[in-house]
Amino acid sequence: FNLERRLYASFSGVSYSDIGFPALSPSMTQGNLVKWNKKEGDAIKAGDIIASIETDKATVDFEATEDSYLAKIIVPEGTKDVVVGATIAITVENKEDVAKFKDYK
């Protein structure tokens, strides 16, 4: 599934993307973030599976749609009842910008 929602913004002069928790069905309002397949600082290529998301019916791979770097994980793996649309991670285009998000909350 290609489920990524991106918001583009700037923090400390760095452009970044806000990755929102995906809705896997029209009626889904929350789910569980089972596992991160990438860690902070990792390169992400379009098509990479970055996380596993669990609904009441299935566990689904969360696929990246663009090349980037995982700057900050906001929602740790194992978190239950994550609301659809909640920011779960931040990505950046340039590896050198990852460190600028170390203390981002």
C-alpha positions in Angstrom: 0.0 0.0 0.0 1.1 3.5 -0.7 -0.3 5.3 2.3 2.0 8.2 3.0 0.6 11.6 3.7 3.0 14.4 3.5 2.9 18.0 4.7 5.8 20.3 3.8 7.1 22.9 6.2 10.2 24.6 7.5 12.0 24.2 10.9 15.2 26.0 11.6 15.4 27.0 8.0 15.2 23.3 6.9 12.4 22.0 4.6 10.9 18.8 6.0 8.0 16.5 5.5 5.5 15.5 8.1 4.5 11.9 7.8 0.9 11.3 9.0 -0.5 8.0 10.3 -2.4 6.5 7.4 -6.1 5.5 7.1 -6.2 2.0 5.7 -9.9 2.1 5.2 -12.6 4.8 5.0 -13.9 4.1 8.4 -10.5 3.7 10.2 -9.9 6.3 12.9 -6.9 4.8 14.7 -4.4 1.9 14.6 -1.2 0.6 16.0 2.3 1.3 14.9 3.8 -2.2 15.2 7.4 -1.7 13.9 9.7 0.8 12.3 11.8 -0.8 9.5 14.0 2.3 9.4 15.8 4.2 12.1 16.6 7.9 12.5 19.2 9.0 10.0 18.5 6.2 7.5 18.1 6.9 3.8 14.7 6.1 2.5 14.1 5.2 -1.2 10.7 5.4 -2.9 9.1 2.0 -2.4 10.9 1.2 0.8 8.8 -0.3 3.6 9.3 2.2 6.5 6.9 0.8 9.0 4.2 -1.8 9.8 0.7 -0.6 10.7 -1.9 -2.7 12.4 -5.7 -2.3 12.2 -8.3 -4.5 13.8 -8.2 -6.7 10.7 -4.6 -6.8 9.3 -1.0 -5.7 9.5 0.0 -3.6 6.5 3.4 -2.4 5.2 3.7 1.4 5.1 5.6 2.3 1.9 7.6 5.5 1.2 6.6 7.4 -1.9 9.7 9.6 -2.2 13.4 9.5 -1.5 14.4 11.1 1.8 16.1 10.6 5.1 14.3 9.7 8.3 15.1 12.7 10.6 12.8 12.0 13.6 10.5 9.3 14.8 7.7 10.9 16.7 5.6 7.8 17.5 7.7 4.9 18.8 7.1 1.4 17.6 4.6 -0.6 19.7 2.4 2.5 20.2 -1.3 1.5 20.2 -4.3 3.6 19.2 -2.5 6.2 17.1 -5.1 8.6 15.6 -5.3 8.7 11.8 -3.5 11.8 10.6 -1.2 12.2 13.7 2.4 13.0 12.8 4.4 9.8 13.2 7.7 10.9 11.7 9.7 13.7 10.0 11.7 13.3 6.8 14.2 15.6 5.2 15.8 15.7 1.7 19.4 16.1 2.8 21.3 13.8 5.2 23.1 16.8 6.8 19.7 18.2 8.0 18.9 15.0 10.1 20.9 16.3 13.1 18.8 19.5 13.2 15.8 17.4 14.3 17.5 15.6 17.2 15.5 17.6 19.8 12.4 18.2 17.7 9.1 17.4 19.5 
